[in-house]
Amino acid sequence: MLLTADWVTVISSLAWPVAVVVLVIILTTQRGRLLLRPILRRVRALNVPGGWGIELSEDAAAETKADVEGAIKTYAPALDSEFERLAHTEGIFSRLETTVRTVLKEHERDAQDFRATVHVEDALVRNALYQLVDYWPSGKGAGRRFSVRFGILGRAWRLGRSLYAADVPLGEDALIEEWGMTRAQARTAAAGKRSFVCIVLQHDGQRVGILFMDAKPVNAFEKGVENRFDTHAATQELGAALGRVRRAIGNKGPGIRLLADD
């Protein structure tokens, strides 16, 4: 049945009071206040009863930024702690050491500034890789997040296959054009490593992470090193352990979508 003009008028007159009641209910609950706080801090004017005409205040933009970043910074450490716990439970660092010692030849492990680590698919944000453990044999780094669009790490992940770059150029322009770096990132990377290996780790037929290695000299690893890792049982075991970590934490992370193409 079609609504008469009188009924339309009645419903329209009720819409704003109902909206007010809903708003009051939201504001009297803790979750409601947390939900609306970033918005209300930026409200400059509300045009009623003709509808919501919200103007956003530039003065409060910094506060909104702080709210959003604060929420992420509150959640991320808890998620990082769970990553750390699961890495310990599965013995990821020990498995990494065993895999590298087993597959790499001694002269490859002795390369200047050689190091290795493991990255897992992140649970906090989409299209990111999370460094699960510190570098072996020495060095920090656990807890960092990298875009899958960055460097050889991202290239290997996007392609879904292991890669070995025996001589990465130090020129800033090449790093920007070929390796997805910004000018600032390229400037820092240009003073670093030259040999890179990324081994895609899988579990139950799905990518779960990357075994990452780098070294300062050119040609630090022998040709075909990625194939040696791909076919070795130790790599498969590391991938299975990493898969269990990813499965355990998958439902605990929000998987935030930051960009339209994520």
Rosetta blueprint (number, residue, H / E / L):
1 M L
2 L L
3 L L
4 T L
5 A H
6 D H
7 W H
8 V H
9 T H
10 V H
11 I H
12 S H
13 S H
14 L H
15 A H
16 W H
17 P H
18 V H
19 A H
20 V H
21 V H
22 V H
23 L H
24 V H
25 I H
26 I H
27 L H
28 T L
29 T L
30 Q H
31 R H
32 G H
33 R H
34 L H
35 L H
36 L H
37 R H
38 P H
39 I H
40 L H
41 R L
42 R L
43 V E
44 R E
45 A E
46 L L
47 N L
48 V L
49 P L
50 G L
51 G L
52 W L
53 G L
54 I L
55 E E
56 L E
57 S L
58 E L
59 D L
60 A L
61 A H
62 A H
63 E H
64 T H
65 K H
66 A H
67 D H
68 V H
69 E H
70 G H
71 A H
72 I H
73 K H
74 T H
75 Y H
76 A H
77 P H
78 A H
79 L H
80 D H
81 S H
82 E H
83 F H
84 E H
85 R H
86 L H
87 A H
88 H H
89 T H
90 E L
91 G L
92 I H
93 F H
94 S H
95 R H
96 L H
97 E H
98 T H
99 T H
100 V H
101 R H
102 T H
103 V H
104 L L
105 K L
106 E H
107 H H
108 E H
109 R H
110 D L
111 A L
112 Q L
113 D L
114 F L
115 R E
116 A E
117 T E
118 V E
119 H E
120 V E
121 E E
122 D L
123 A L
124 L L
125 V E
126 R L
127 N L
128 A E
129 L E
130 Y E
131 Q E
132 L L
133 V L
134 D L
135 Y L
136 W E
137 P L
138 S L
139 G L
140 K L
141 G L
142 A L
143 G L
144 R L
145 R E
146 F E
147 S E
148 V L
149 R L
150 F L
151 G H
152 I H
153 L H
154 G H
155 R H
156 A H
157 W H
158 R H
159 L H
160 G L
161 R L
162 S L
163 L E
164 Y E
165 A E
166 A L
167 D L
168 V L
169 P L
170 L L
171 G L
172 E H
173 D H
174 A H
175 L H
176 I H
177 E H
178 E H
179 W H
180 G L
181 M L
182 T L
183 R H
184 A H
185 Q H
186 A H
187 R H
188 T H
189 A H
190 A L
191 A L
192 G L
193 K L
194 R L
195 S E
196 F E
197 V E
198 C E
199 I E
200 V E
201 L E
202 Q E
203 H E
204 D L
205 G L
206 Q E
207 R E
208 V E
209 G E
210 I E
211 L E
212 F E
213 M E
214 D E
215 A E
216 K L
217 P L
218 V L
219 N L
220 A L
221 F L
222 E L
223 K L
224 G L
225 V H
226 E H
227 N H
228 R H
229 F H
230 D H
231 T L
232 H L
233 A H
234 A H
235 T H
236 Q H
237 E H
238 L H
239 G H
240 A H
241 A H
242 L H
243 G H
244 R H
245 V H
246 R H
247 R H
248 A H
249 I H
250 G H
251 N L
252 K L
253 G L
254 P L
255 G L
256 I E
257 R L
258 L L
259 L L
260 A L
261 D L
262 D L
